[in-house]
Amino acid sequence: ARRGRLEIRDIMQEEIAEPRPEVSDHAPRVEVIQIPTDKSGLLIGPGGKTINALQDEYGVNISVENDGTVYVAGVEGMSVKAAVSAIKGMTKE
């Protein structure tokens, strides 16, 4: 039994010797970006209107911290990237 486990382990190590360099675009993903703190209000919008629209449009969850840190999480990596791009575009100085 021990020899069998060792053989299986060796085969598995050959197949997955090192991690993939990039996670699949279809894998859930979280990206963290930094925006100027004076742009937080612009991102959130009146009554959360802007941030809610972005979340609905891209199918992501967006969280804005007081220090300007923005967390963008989503099921599809491409959606997260698109949302991050939109946020960067609207908050650049």
Phi, psi and omega in degrees: 000320181297316180298321178297316178298319180295322178295317178298316179300317180297318179296316180297320180294326177294320183286322183236056184296324180216156182291158177293145180291333183223139177285146179303146177295343181264004179272147176302146187211150173232129175242144179242126177231165180243131175238158175300138184298331179285353178262356181302317180298323178296318180293319182286316180079170181295120180066018180081013185300314184292312182295322178294321178296318178297317180298318179292317183296318185259352180067039182235168171251133181238131178234129181246125179266162181298332182273006179092004177283131180239127176255126177240117183237142179198166181284323181256126179301323180295323178294319179297315179299318180295319179295318178299318179298317179296317180296315179298320180296321183275346183246004180291151183271000000 
